[in-house]
């Protein structure tokens, strides 16, 4: 890599964006731990209610995911992220306020989750479409690896810190950390400069919106690489969501380990994701993207076996299930992050810049749209057949995720970087 390229990746613009993304990730990780604890411990939610909460956070990808891609392609991506961060900060600040006035309920929690989910749709679509505007094309994978490394550091430290705070403070109060983190995120984003052309928000009727949505969908469906990635990530997220939805119940109820242990388990386990982000550039220098993605998915599937196994062996003492949960989370995130960095970088390379948001939204419509369905299914199955049997279903399905990646190397190698078609 040339000195110029290295400077671009480590330069002020990317560094500020990286800092903003890190702040957002820290807040998000606190929320992933604290929101289920609020529902389970403060509001006494059962498996079905926890499933509804997870669904509320992700159902917006089904409702507005596709038009969000069109709007983000029309708008400034940086401005979109700033607005989304501010909305999440304001709404999440309502949790401790409602709790302080004894007004917090599951209904309010669902409503807050939906609004946060809507803002997250716009933030995430803009975020994954933004990297090519602040780093050179040849350095996209390295930039994504650095962004993912901070995400995994946040994933490692965030849940552990949240677990410790939950021991000292009420769960609704810990949600306030989310709000502060998103304010910090918006502040740093406001200082970033990029190469995206200045634009006013483009007006367009329903027919134009529909046309642009269909253009993004057709681009994904028509690309053999993107089509296979969409299927693979969609299946992976569906079964991973089953596991993630029931993991808090497994730890807090089935094993009775408490919120502090849950935070530590999730935090220590996700060090595997940090290791993956640090080693991925060197791995990709030796192996093709298709092979790297397939190995990552298989590793994630094998590691997920530890979750239901921990529930099965819970009676043998707390040390065994805790060790299994840590190892399972470590391996699952190592494999998932390896796959994710590689597949996002491939997507960004084969897509014209003016269609990045629509491509991202089309894939996330399938990928994230499957999550609320999986969350509700997990809650229903957890209530009827039990948490541990439902986790075994999630593990079984996870092994299907690598099938669409088979034979991907040839397709990735033959996919030339697409030109920017903006006029």
C-alpha positions in Angstrom: 0.0 0.0 0.0 1.3 3.4 -0.9 2.0 6.1 1.7 -0.8 8.2 0.2 -3.3 5.5 0.6 -2.3 4.8 4.2 -2.5 8.5 5.0 -6.0 8.6 3.5 -7.2 5.7 5.7 -5.6 7.2 8.8 -6.3 10.8 7.9 -8.5 13.3 9.8 -11.7 12.7 7.9 -11.6 8.9 8.2 -10.4 9.2 11.8 -13.3 11.4 12.8 -15.8 9.1 11.1 -14.2 6.2 12.8 -14.5 7.9 16.2 -18.2 8.7 15.5 -18.8 5.1 14.5 -17.1 3.9 17.7 -19.3 6.1 19.9 -22.4 4.8 18.1 -21.3 1.2 18.6 -20.6 1.7 22.3 -24.1 3.1 22.8 -25.6 0.4 20.7 -23.9 -2.4 22.7 -25.1 -0.9 26.0 -28.6 -0.9 24.6 -28.4 -4.5 23.4 -27.6 -5.6 27.0 -29.8 -3.1 28.9 -33.0 -3.1 26.9 -33.7 -6.9 27.4 -32.8 -6.5 31.1 -35.3 -3.6 31.4 -37.9 -5.8 29.8 -37.1 -9.0 31.8 -36.1 -7.6 35.2 -37.9 -4.3 35.5 -41.1 -5.1 33.5 -41.1 -8.9 34.1 -41.3 -9.8 30.4 -41.5 -13.5 29.3 -40.0 -15.1 26.1 -42.8 -13.9 23.8 -42.5 -10.3 25.1 -38.7 -10.3 24.6 -39.3 -11.6 21.1 -41.6 -8.7 20.4 -39.0 -6.3 21.7 -36.4 -7.6 19.3 -38.9 -7.6 16.5 -39.7 -3.9 17.2 -36.1 -3.0 16.8 -35.8 -4.7 13.4 -39.2 -4.7 11.8 -38.6 -1.2 10.3 -36.3 -2.8 7.7 -39.3 -4.6 6.3 -41.5 -1.5 6.5 -39.2 1.3 5.1 -35.9 -0.5 4.2 -36.3 -0.2 0.4 -37.5 3.4 0.2 -34.9 4.4 2.8 -32.2 3.3 0.3 -33.6 5.6 -2.4 -33.8 8.5 0.0 -30.3 8.0 1.3 -29.0 7.9 -2.3 -30.7 11.3 -2.9 -29.6 12.9 0.4 -26.3 13.7 2.0 -25.2 10.5 3.7 -23.3 12.3 6.5 -26.3 14.5 7.2 -28.6 11.5 7.3 -26.4 9.8 9.9 -26.3 13.0 12.1 -30.1 13.3 12.1 -30.5 9.6 12.9 -28.0 9.8 15.8 -29.9 12.7 17.3 -33.3 11.0 17.0 -31.9 7.9 18.8 -30.4 10.0 21.5 -33.6 11.9 22.2 -35.9 8.8 22.1 -33.6 6.7 24.3 -33.4 9.4 26.9 -37.1 8.9 27.4 -36.6 5.5 29.0 -35.0 6.7 32.3 -37.4 9.7 32.3 -40.5 7.4 32.0 -39.1 5.1 34.6 -38.4 7.9 37.0 -42.1 9.0 36.8 -43.3 5.4 37.1 -44.7 5.5 33.6 -42.5 3.0 31.8 -44.3 0.0 30.4 -43.8 -2.7 27.8 -45.9 -0.6 25.4 -43.7 2.4 25.8 -40.6 0.2 25.4 -42.0 -1.3 22.1 -42.7 2.2 20.8 -39.3 3.5 21.7 -37.7 0.4 20.1 -39.7 1.1 16.8 -38.5 4.7 16.6 -34.9 3.7 17.4 -35.3 1.0 14.7 -36.5 3.6 12.1 -33.6 5.9 12.8 -31.2 2.9 12.7 -32.4 2.0 9.2 -31.4 5.3 7.8 -28.1 5.4 9.8 -27.1 1.9 8.8 -27.9 2.3 5.1 -26.0 5.6 5.0 -23.1 4.2 7.1 -22.5 1.2 4.8 -22.8 3.4 1.7 -20.4 6.1 3.0 -17.0 4.4 3.2 -16.2 4.7 -0.6 -16.7 8.5 -0.3 -13.9 8.9 2.3 -11.3 6.3 1.3 -9.8 5.2 -2.0 -11.4 2.3 -3.7 -8.3 0.1 -3.3 -8.4 0.6 0.5 -12.1 -0.2 1.2 -11.4 -3.5 2.8 -8.7 -2.1 5.1 -11.1 0.7 6.1 -13.9 -1.7 6.8 -11.6 -3.9 8.9 -10.6 -0.9 11.0 -14.2 0.1 11.5 -15.1 -3.4 12.4 -12.2 -3.6 14.9 -13.7 -0.7 16.8 -17.1 -2.3 16.6 -15.7 -5.4 18.2 -13.8 -3.5 20.9 -17.1 -1.8 21.7 -18.7 -5.3 21.6 -16.1 -6.6 24.0 -16.1 -3.7 26.4 -19.6 -2.4 26.1 -21.5 -5.4 27.4 -19.0 -6.0 30.2 -19.3 -2.3 31.3 -23.0 -2.4 31.0 -23.1 -5.5 33.1 -21.1 -3.8 35.8 -23.3 -0.7 35.6 -26.4 -2.8 35.8 -25.2 -4.2 39.1 -24.8 -0.7 40.5 -27.6 1.2 38.7 -31.1 0.4 37.5 -31.3 -0.8 33.9 -33.4 2.2 32.7 -30.7 4.5 34.0 -28.0 2.6 32.0 -30.0 3.3 28.8 -29.0 7.0 29.3 -25.5 6.0 28.3 -27.0 5.2 24.8 -28.3 8.7 24.5 -25.0 10.3 25.4 -23.1 8.0 23.0 -25.3 9.0 20.1 -24.8 12.7 20.9 -21.0 12.2 20.7 -21.5 10.3 17.4 -23.5 13.2 15.9 -20.9 15.7 17.1 -18.0 14.0 15.4 -19.9 13.3 12.2 -20.6 17.1 11.9 -16.8 17.6 11.5 -16.2 15.1 8.7 -15.5 16.2 5.1 -16.0 13.8 2.2 -16.0 13.6 -1.6 -19.8 13.2 -1.9 -21.2 15.8 -4.2 -23.3 18.5 -2.5 -26.9 18.0 -3.1 -30.3 19.2 -2.1 -32.9 16.6 -1.0 -34.3 15.5 -4.3 -38.1 15.7 -4.8 -39.8 12.8 -6.5 -43.3 11.4 -6.8 -44.4 7.9 -6.0 -43.6 6.7 -9.5 -40.0 7.9 -9.3 -39.6 6.4 -5.8 -41.0 3.0 -7.1 -38.7 3.2 -10.1 -35.6 3.8 -8.0 -36.5 1.1 -5.6 -37.0 -1.4 -8.4 -33.6 -0.3 -9.9 -31.8 -1.2 -6.7 -33.7 -4.5 -6.4 -33.0 -5.4 -10.1 -29.3 -4.6 -9.6 -29.0 -7.0 -6.6 -31.0 -9.8 -8.3 -29.1 -9.4 -11.5 -25.7 -9.7 -9.9 -24.7 -13.3 -9.2 -22.4 -12.2 -6.5 -24.9 -9.9 -4.7 -27.7 -12.4 -5.2 -25.8 -15.2 -3.4 -24.6 -12.9 -0.7 -28.2 -11.7 0.0 -29.4 -15.3 0.4 -26.5 -16.3 2.6 -26.7 -13.3 4.9 -30.5 -13.5 5.1 -30.4 -17.2 6.2 -27.5 -16.5 8.6 -29.3 -13.5 10.3 -32.6 -15.4 10.6 -31.1 -18.2 12.6 -28.6 -16.0 14.5 -31.6 -13.9 15.6 -33.2 -16.9 17.1 -30.1 -17.5 19.2 -29.6 -13.8 20.1 -33.2 -13.3 21.1 -33.2 -16.2 23.6 -29.6 -15.8 24.9 -30.6 -13.3 27.6 -33.4 -15.6 28.7 -30.9 -18.5 28.7 -28.4 -16.6 30.9 -30.9 -14.8 33.2 -33.6 -17.4 33.6 -32.5 -20.9 32.6 -29.0 -20.6 34.1 -29.8 -17.9 36.6 -26.4 -16.2 36.2 -27.5 -12.6 36.4 -27.1 -9.5 34.3 -23.4 -8.9 35.3 -22.4 -12.3 34.1 -24.4 -11.8 30.9 -22.5 -8.6 30.2 -19.1 -10.2 30.9 -19.9 -13.3 28.8 -21.0 -11.3 25.8 -18.1 -8.8 26.2 -15.3 -11.4 26.6 -16.8 -13.6 23.9 -16.8 -10.9 21.3 -13.0 -10.5 21.5 -13.2 -13.1 18.7 -14.6 -10.4 16.5 -11.7 -8.1 17.3 -9.3 -10.8 16.4 -11.1 -11.4 13.1 -11.0 -7.7 12.2 -7.3 -7.5 12.9 -6.3 -10.6 11.0 -8.8 -10.3 8.0 -6.6 -8.1 5.8 -3.7 -10.6 6.0 -6.0 -13.5 5.5 -7.6 -11.9 2.4 -4.1 -11.3 1.0 -3.6 -15.1 0.9 -7.1 -16.4 0.2 -9.9 -15.5 -2.1 -13.0 -13.8 -0.7 -15.3 -16.7 -1.4 -13.2 -19.1 0.6 -12.8 -16.7 3.5 -16.5 -16.1 3.7 -17.4 -19.8 3.6 -14.9 -20.6 6.4 -16.2 -17.7 8.5 -19.8 -19.0 8.2 -18.9 -22.6 9.1 -16.9 -21.4 12.2 -19.9 -19.3 13.4 -22.3 -22.3 13.0 -20.0 -24.7 14.8 -19.5 -22.2 17.7 -23.3 -21.7 18.1 -23.5 -25.3 19.4 -22.1 -24.0 22.7 -25.3 -22.0 23.5 -27.9 -24.8 23.8 -25.1 -27.1 25.2 -24.6 -24.6 28.0 -28.3 -24.8 28.8 -28.2 -28.6 28.8 -25.2 -28.8 31.1 -26.4 -26.0 33.4 -26.9 -28.4 36.3 -23.2 -29.3 36.4 -22.2 -26.0 38.0 -21.9 -22.4 36.8 -18.3 -22.6 35.6 -19.1 -25.0 32.7 -22.0 -23.1 31.1 -20.2 -19.8 31.5 -17.1 -21.2 29.8 -19.2 -22.7 27.0 -21.0 -19.3 26.5 -17.7 -17.4 26.3 -16.2 -19.9 23.8 -19.4 -20.0 21.8 -19.6 -16.2 21.6 -15.9 -16.0 20.8 -16.0 -18.4 17.9 -19.4 -17.2 16.6 -18.3 -13.6 16.4 -14.9 -14.5 14.9 -16.6 -16.3 12.1 -19.4 -13.8 11.6 -17.1 -10.8 11.5 -14.7 -12.5 9.1 -17.6 -13.2 6.8 -19.1 -9.7 7.3 -16.0 -7.7 6.5 -15.3 -9.7 3.4 -18.8 -9.6 2.0 -19.4 -5.9 2.7 -16.1 -5.0 1.0 -17.1 -7.2 -2.1 -20.5 -5.4 -2.2 -19.0 -2.0 -2.1 -16.5 -2.8 -4.9 -19.0 -4.2 -7.4 -21.6 -1.4 -7.0 -21.6 2.0 -8.6 -21.4 4.8 -6.0 -24.7 6.4 -7.0 -26.5 3.1 -6.2 -24.7 2.1 -3.0 -27.5 3.0 -0.7 -30.2 1.3 -2.8 -28.0 -1.8 -3.1 -27.4 -1.8 0.7 -31.1 -1.2 1.4 -32.2 -4.0 -1.0 -30.0 -6.5 0.7 -30.8 -5.3 4.2 -34.5 -5.5 3.4 -34.0 -9.3 3.1 -31.2 -9.6 5.7 -32.7 -7.4 8.5 -36.2 -8.0 7.4 -35.9 -11.6 8.4 -34.9 -10.7 11.9 -38.3 -9.6 13.3 -39.9 -12.8 11.9 -37.1 -14.8 13.6 -37.5 -12.9 16.8 -41.3 -13.5 17.1 -40.8 -17.1 16.1 -38.1 -17.5 18.7 -40.4 -16.0 21.4 -43.3 -18.2 20.4 -41.2 -21.4 20.2 -39.4 -20.5 23.5 -42.7 -20.2 25.2 -44.0 -23.5 23.8 -41.1 -25.9 23.5 -38.5 -24.2 25.8 -35.5 -22.0 25.4 -32.9 -24.8 24.9 -34.8 -26.8 22.2 -35.4 -23.5 20.3 -31.6 -22.8 20.5 -30.9 -26.1 18.9 -33.2 -25.1 16.0 -31.1 -21.9 15.6 -27.9 -24.0 15.5 -29.2 -26.4 12.9 -30.2 -23.6 10.6 -26.9 -21.9 10.9 -25.1 -24.7 9.1 -27.2 -23.9 5.9 -25.7 -20.4 5.6 -22.5 -21.4 3.8 -24.3 -23.3 0.9 -24.9 -20.2 -1.3 -21.2 -19.3 -0.9 -20.0 -22.5 -2.6 -18.4 -21.7 -5.9 -18.2 -18.0 -5.1 -14.5 -17.5 -5.8 -15.0 -17.6 -9.5 -17.8 -15.1 -9.4 -16.0 -12.6 -7.2 -12.9 -12.7 -9.3 -14.9 -12.1 -12.5 -16.9 -9.2 -11.1 -15.0 -6.1 -12.2 -15.4 -2.9 -10.2 -18.4 -1.1 -11.4 -18.1 2.5 -12.7 -19.9 5.4 -11.0 -23.0 5.9 -13.2 -23.9 9.3 -11.7 -24.6 12.0 -14.3 
